[in-house]
Amino acid sequence: MKPINTSRRTLLTTTGGAIGLASLGAISSLTPAAKALAATQTDPKTALPAYADWKHADSLIVHSANTMETKRTAFGNGIITPLDRLFIRNNISPPSAEIVADPDAWQIQIDGVKDPITLSVADLKTLGVTTVAMVLQCSGNGRGFFPSKPSGTQWTVGAAGCVMFTGVPVKTLLEHVGGMDSTAKYMTGTGGEPIPEGLDPNTIQVERSVPLEGIEDALLAWEINGQPLPLAHGGPLRLVVPGYTGVNNIKYIKRLAFTADQSQANIQQSGYRMAPQGEKGAPTQASVWEMPVKSWITHPGEPDSQLKAGPLQIQGLAMGGTSEVTEVEVSIDGGKNWKKAEFIGPDLGPYAWRQFVLPADLKAGTYTLASRAKNKAGDEQPADRLENNRGYLNNSWTDHALTITVA
């Protein structure tokens, strides 16, 4: 495959947050959800980068060239998130679009198995194929609600989507190569972003290890929502680990290994760790792997919305993480009282989210709408976030609540 030339400057493009439109003083009186949204607002003239210029710009909040989230009102009324509205999160800038010109030619090295081998995407397509519906969500989704404002993109709810990945099951691949090494404890994926000469790959390389339990429904995927996997979402080949946060779903994967130890890359050893506030990430801390149970309301979808009195269909989305979501409750008074919501639409499996609705007839007044979900494993969405230094895994129903005014 022809080498890709990417400049050091381009590769190290920042993925930081956007410039807010309002000062802290101007937004101090808003609700937590409204404050978080205001902090994410960007110049509406901001252009989409070339690799994502096919996206529907009006449905996105563009934080940077490598970070874009779906607006709360733009998920649509179906379960599957339209691809042109799906969020984007890249730890470093993506490779050249040349790699998706002939996707079947992309190669991946399989190591830590009885018969190590290099396979092309075309080869993988001969081994097996399946499709899984799943929530794809950035580890930092909901970071914008943390009062401490951890460093990183100030996501609200939109660094998530429900998509359908198609590819070969990792378990099928393992059968083809004679099984994994007996010492293996982790599945380790290495991304194909080119590393500039002179840099230690461990300082920048996207390489993540997940426990072997993640193999159960994992895929090497070449399609998303029935389309060839675009560069913006990891094409031509992506490791997909249902139930695990986005960083563990390695884009442009070039190596899949079954290893006794976790990757030595910084993104594994110190990045994406549940470090206490004020502390740096370290291998002794819990790694950010599985997603927790979570839900939020999408309609009405804007903080501090003003609505007319009368009937209203309160709608939202709920996910169970690695266990299917089984129940959602909705409150219109900030969590003092709860009513069970109804699931609508098809059930696409344990890793997909479910749509829910609760009919309400609201009189004039102010209401705080909240939702909380439960999954089959018995986990319930908590009222409080789990405080941590980088703002990961926020599933607090309090943070995701919306205040509306009915006139």
Secondary structure, 3 states (H helix, E strand, C coil): CCCCCCCHHHHCCCCCCCCCCCCHHHHCCCCHHHHHHHHHCCCCCCCCCHHHCCCCHHHEEEEECCEEEECCCCCCCCCCCCHHHCCEECCCCCCCHHHHCCHHHCEEEEECECCCEEEEHHHHCCCCCEEEEEEEECCCCCHHHCCCCCCCCCCCCCCEEEEEEEEEEHHHHHHHCCCECCCCCEEEEECCCCCCCCCCHHHHCCEEEEEHHHHCCCEEEEEECCEECCHHHCCCCEEECCCECHHHCCCCCCEEEEECCCCCCHHHHCCCECCCCCCCCCCCCCECCECCCEEEEEECCCCCCEECCEEEEEEEEEECCCCCEEEEEEECECCCCCEECEEECCCCCCCCCEEEEEEEEECCEEEEEEEEEEECCCCECCCCCCCCCCCCCCCCCCCCCEEEEEC
